[in-house]
Amino acid sequence: MIKPLADRVVIEPREAETKTAAGLYIPDTAKEKPQQGVIVAAGPGKKDEPMEVKVGDQVLYGKYAGTEVTVDGKKLLIVRQSDILAIL
């Protein structure tokens, strides 16, 4: 597993919706990038900035935030704590 450094966290993005509320199916080319996910690992934080999020938290993050990586076939996202917009 990945162990993030400083104020970084590893997020497993939630899958993009495949169907609208009205029941229409969304094609792969029209899907939005997911902006929600679950934190699977968190760094220790910085001296002057402690970590406010923890493993297991559901979070919202910026649309183009972080770096995408693939580990053991899973797509993960590494972001700084400041890129997280809210805890759900």
Backbone as CSV, one residue per row, in Angstrom:
resi,resn,N_x,N_y,N_z,CA_x,CA_y,CA_z,C_x,C_y,C_z
1,MET,0.840,-1.190,0.000,0.000,0.000,0.000,0.879,1.245,0.000
2,ILE,0.328,2.314,-0.446,1.037,3.591,-0.524,0.968,4.289,0.829
3,LYS,2.100,4.860,1.255,2.126,5.661,2.479,2.472,7.093,2.078
4,PRO,1.488,7.998,2.066,1.736,9.380,1.649,2.582,10.148,2.663
5,LEU,3.302,11.137,2.176,4.159,11.961,3.016,3.501,13.305,3.317
6,ALA,3.935,13.925,4.392,3.510,15.266,4.811,1.982,15.394,4.838
7,ASP,1.442,16.359,4.101,0.001,16.631,4.169,-0.762,16.027,2.985
8,ARG,-0.245,14.959,2.429,-0.908,14.316,1.291,-1.803,13.168,1.759
9,VAL,-2.847,12.901,0.960,-3.738,11.782,1.235,-3.951,10.992,-0.049
10,VAL,-4.264,9.705,0.104,-4.587,8.847,-1.030,-6.091,8.622,-1.008
11,ILE,-6.738,8.914,-2.139,-8.192,8.814,-2.244,-8.544,7.774,-3.292
12,GLU,-9.519,6.927,-2.970,-10.088,6.014,-3.962,-11.341,6.704,-4.506
13,PRO,-11.270,7.191,-5.762,-12.414,7.925,-6.309,-13.653,7.047,-6.437
14,ARG,-14.793,7.657,-6.219,-16.071,6.973,-6.416,-16.327,6.886,-7.914
15,GLU,-16.924,5.807,-8.347,-17.222,5.633,-9.767,-18.178,6.710,-10.255
16,ALA,-17.978,7.154,-11.474,-18.862,8.153,-12.074,-20.240,7.538,-12.302
17,GLU,-21.258,8.368,-12.201,-22.631,7.910,-12.405,-22.810,7.435,-13.849
18,THR,-23.516,6.328,-14.029,-23.762,5.808,-15.374,-25.187,6.093,-15.834
19,LYS,-26.026,6.577,-14.894,-27.418,6.841,-15.216,-27.852,8.133,-14.543
20,THR,-28.640,8.930,-15.229,-29.152,10.170,-14.648,-30.327,9.870,-13.724
21,ALA,-30.768,10.881,-13.000,-31.910,10.716,-12.102,-33.179,10.363,-12.872
22,ALA,-33.243,10.795,-14.123,-34.419,10.504,-14.957,-34.356,9.117,-15.580
23,GLY,-33.226,8.420,-15.436,-33.114,7.072,-15.953,-32.378,6.951,-17.270
24,LEU,-31.818,8.054,-17.773,-31.062,8.010,-19.023,-29.638,7.532,-18.750
25,TYR,-29.108,6.689,-19.639,-27.745,6.204,-19.486,-26.764,7.204,-20.084
26,ILE,-25.664,7.439,-19.380,-24.647,8.392,-19.815,-23.536,7.613,-20.515
27,PRO,-23.194,7.974,-21.759,-22.104,7.273,-22.449,-20.752,7.624,-21.818
28,ASP,-19.753,6.758,-22.006,-18.425,6.972,-21.423,-17.813,8.301,-21.843
29,THR,-18.082,8.740,-23.061,-17.484,9.981,-23.550,-18.066,11.217,-22.878
30,ALA,-19.238,11.117,-22.282,-19.893,12.273,-21.667,-19.797,12.272,-20.145
31,LYS,-19.166,11.257,-19.570,-19.091,11.179,-18.110,-18.171,12.253,-17.547
32,GLU,-18.568,12.790,-16.419,-17.751,13.757,-15.691,-16.696,13.025,-14.870
33,LYS,-15.596,13.707,-14.596,-14.590,13.155,-13.708,-15.174,13.114,-12.297
34,PRO,-14.985,12.013,-11.564,-15.547,11.979,-10.207,-14.875,13.003,-9.304
35,GLN,-15.640,13.544,-8.374,-15.118,14.522,-7.432,-15.353,14.092,-5.995
36,GLN,-15.731,12.830,-5.807,-15.945,12.280,-4.472,-15.111,11.033,-4.332
37,GLY,-14.742,10.729,-3.104,-14.011,9.505,-2.871,-13.836,9.235,-1.391
38,VAL,-13.148,8.121,-1.115,-12.882,7.697,0.262,-11.375,7.733,0.484
39,ILE,-10.967,8.266,1.599,-9.541,8.317,1.930,-9.097,6.928,2.371
40,VAL,-8.060,6.402,1.700,-7.543,5.075,2.035,-6.209,5.153,2.771
41,ALA,-5.527,6.305,2.712,-4.280,6.505,3.455,-4.060,8.000,3.629
42,ALA,-3.458,8.375,4.752,-3.189,9.785,5.031,-1.800,9.931,5.633
43,GLY,-1.123,11.004,5.239,0.197,11.297,5.788,0.092,11.842,7.204
44,PRO,1.248,12.079,7.850,1.244,12.560,9.231,0.912,14.032,9.390
45,GLY,0.905,14.787,8.309,0.651,16.226,8.391,1.957,16.989,8.496
46,LYS,1.845,18.303,8.613,3.019,19.165,8.777,3.041,19.675,10.211
47,LYS,4.202,20.209,10.624,4.326,20.740,11.987,3.292,21.806,12.283
48,ASP,3.144,22.741,11.358,2.238,23.864,11.574,0.830,23.626,11.016
49,GLU,0.593,22.436,10.433,-0.717,22.136,9.855,-1.076,20.676,10.092
50,PRO,-1.789,20.367,11.186,-2.157,18.975,11.466,-3.213,18.472,10.472
51,MET,-3.281,17.165,10.339,-4.256,16.563,9.417,-5.659,16.656,10.011
52,GLU,-6.598,17.127,9.207,-7.989,17.230,9.635,-8.815,16.060,9.127
53,VAL,-8.279,15.305,8.164,-8.984,14.158,7.597,-8.308,12.878,8.061
54,LYS,-9.066,11.782,8.018,-8.505,10.498,8.437,-8.979,9.407,7.487
55,VAL,-8.379,8.252,7.588,-8.737,7.115,6.743,-10.211,6.774,6.950
56,GLY,-10.915,6.570,5.851,-12.333,6.228,5.908,-13.262,7.398,5.672
57,ASP,-12.752,8.630,5.724,-13.594,9.804,5.492,-14.030,9.872,4.032
58,GLN,-15.290,10.225,3.803,-15.807,10.505,2.456,-15.535,11.980,2.200
59,VAL,-14.895,12.302,1.085,-14.513,13.684,0.824,-14.899,14.138,-0.583
60,LEU,-14.999,15.457,-0.736,-15.137,16.108,-2.032,-13.804,16.788,-2.320
61,TYR,-13.333,16.691,-3.563,-12.063,17.323,-3.917,-12.216,18.035,-5.252
62,GLY,-11.259,18.907,-5.571,-11.299,19.674,-6.809,-11.269,18.780,-8.038
63,LYS,-11.899,19.238,-9.103,-12.056,18.448,-10.316,-10.722,18.025,-10.927
64,TYR,-9.748,18.905,-10.923,-8.458,18.595,-11.540,-7.339,18.498,-10.504
65,ALA,-7.682,18.189,-9.276,-6.708,18.121,-8.190,-5.952,16.797,-8.206
66,GLY,-4.716,16.842,-7.747,-3.959,15.632,-7.490,-3.344,14.944,-8.680
67,THR,-2.762,13.783,-8.383,-2.077,12.948,-9.358,-2.710,11.572,-9.347
68,GLU,-3.102,11.092,-10.518,-3.700,9.765,-10.615,-2.605,8.712,-10.713
69,VAL,-2.744,7.638,-9.937,-1.824,6.508,-9.976,-2.634,5.220,-9.982
70,THR,-2.015,4.139,-10.470,-2.663,2.834,-10.452,-1.804,1.896,-9.621
71,VAL,-2.391,1.319,-8.587,-1.685,0.392,-7.698,-2.512,-0.879,-7.597
72,ASP,-1.919,-2.005,-7.930,-2.606,-3.300,-7.893,-3.919,-3.279,-8.672
73,GLY,-3.938,-2.585,-9.804,-5.126,-2.527,-10.641,-6.187,-1.545,-10.188
74,LYS,-5.956,-0.835,-9.086,-6.914,0.150,-8.578,-6.446,1.543,-8.967
75,LYS,-7.369,2.374,-9.417,-7.039,3.763,-9.707,-7.179,4.560,-8.420
76,LEU,-6.096,5.246,-8.048,-6.087,6.057,-6.839,-5.668,7.473,-7.192
77,LEU,-5.925,8.397,-6.286,-5.595,9.791,-6.485,-4.820,10.274,-5.263
78,ILE,-3.666,10.902,-5.496,-2.877,11.472,-4.403,-3.052,12.985,-4.450
79,VAL,-3.580,13.558,-3.368,-3.827,15.006,-3.298,-3.300,15.566,-1.987
80,ARG,-3.085,16.870,-1.973,-2.739,17.550,-0.722,-4.027,17.788,0.062
81,GLN,-3.883,17.900,1.362,-5.056,18.144,2.206,-5.760,19.429,1.784
82,SER,-5.012,20.417,1.320,-5.622,21.689,0.916,-6.476,21.574,-0.342
83,ASP,-6.309,20.483,-1.132,-7.135,20.262,-2.322,-8.494,19.652,-1.976
84,ILE,-8.664,19.200,-0.741,-9.942,18.632,-0.302,-10.867,19.781,0.062
85,LEU,-12.049,19.757,-0.529,-12.995,20.862,-0.334,-13.902,20.657,0.865
86,ALA,-14.294,19.388,1.127,-15.236,19.130,2.222,-15.203,17.659,2.623
87,ILE,-15.569,17.407,3.871,-15.760,16.049,4.370,-17.259,15.810,4.385
88,LEU,-17.708,14.705,3.804,-19.150,14.429,3.755,-19.608,13.667,4.988
